[in-house]
């Protein structure tokens, strides 16, 4: 008699593989869905939505009393707000572009150029992500500040110094998803392209870059949002004349005691960040990332 391998069990006229199981759609559940959802929803409301609602409420409560949009009108009409908005936007865009270019090049070297210590460098990037931003800024000041070890460079107290510090700090946020994407890349494609005579720039452009686009989009969007809300780097560089939206909020709240104006600027900053994140989600969904 011939042996039958993997003979299915027949249950009520339907074949089911041996050892399989079916989940009951009507069986009792130990906990209902609302019970599991209640604690995280309550924590979200208590620690995030409620403080945000207080900021929004304060932004429409001028010092004269009542409810009014006058704080927003005063903020939008001020030259300081327009200057801070422009500075925030161009610094965030420039820093994001710098991080994308530098992060892509460094990730290429770590992933595809064999050198001693490449694995240790990749591990250090994970540790680097936990560093506070002001620590990197202080390190740059110790090296290139007024009494720096290397020498005195006055550009650190200019917008270019803030840009350098942001690119230095946020580049690993682009490298981390890129290294993860490169680890999943099929090396057979690279070997096939090389055997067909393709040089390194063409391999990068036609094989590696298309696979890295989702990781670049993810890292770039994260860096853009973080740069829009960066406060420590701008503060610790001591850059004169560099006022971003976060530092404007600090100045209005702490130095001027203009809490409605500070809350109005904070609401605008939040709306810009959420809007950019929503735009990224739409673009990535259409691109299939």
Secondary structure by P-SEA (a helix, b strand, c coil): cccccccccccccccccccbbbbbccccccccccccaaaaaaaaaaccaaaaaaaaaaaaccccccccaaaaaaaaacaaaaaaaaaaaaaaaaaaaaaaaaaaaaaaaaccccccaaaaaaaaaaaaaaccaaaaaaaaaaacccccccccccccccaaaaaaaaaacaaaaaaaaaaaaaaaccaaaaaaaaaacccaaaaaaccccccaaaaaaaaaaaaaaaaaaccaaaaaacccccccaaaaaaaaaccccaaaaaaaaaaaaaaaaaaaaaaaaaaaaaacc
